[in-house]
Amino acid sequence: MKSRIKIQTEPLPILPFFFIFLKNSVNYNWLNYLLLLTASLHNDKDLFAKISLDDESAFREVFYAYSKTLFPFILSLVKSEAAAKEIIQDIFLKLWLNRKSLNLINNPGGWLHTIAANSAYTYLRNEARYHQRQERAVSIHHENDQDP
């Protein structure tokens, strides 16, 4: 006789426990936020899975949804609109080029923000190095002008 117990492969959502807590203590805005966050996470995972199967419309949807939140985040780090736009383009180019491995990502929004932060820091490092080279070149030029 076979057992008909269904084994759950994904962790149980913790939202029912939050609902019991929130029902008696806090307003329902937090519950709505948590529900939207959970729905968004599952939707984003589905979109990433579709992108990994070469679905361009899913890629477009992710691009338009996340570029709205990533742009101000990156802009706050690099302080240049042009650089922020270029970093956004690089992030989504990397996403598309590495689309076959996207279905392995558990938190797409977190992953995109991590890529954005790392890309912004790389940009800032490269800018700092560029300015250091420029300063060295100017100082060498001035030293050469002063030597007879």
Summary of the structure (lengths in Angstrom):
residues: 148
radius of gyration: 23.5
end to end distance: 99.7
largest distance: 99.7
contacts: 338
relative contact order: 0.08
helix: 81%
strand: 0%
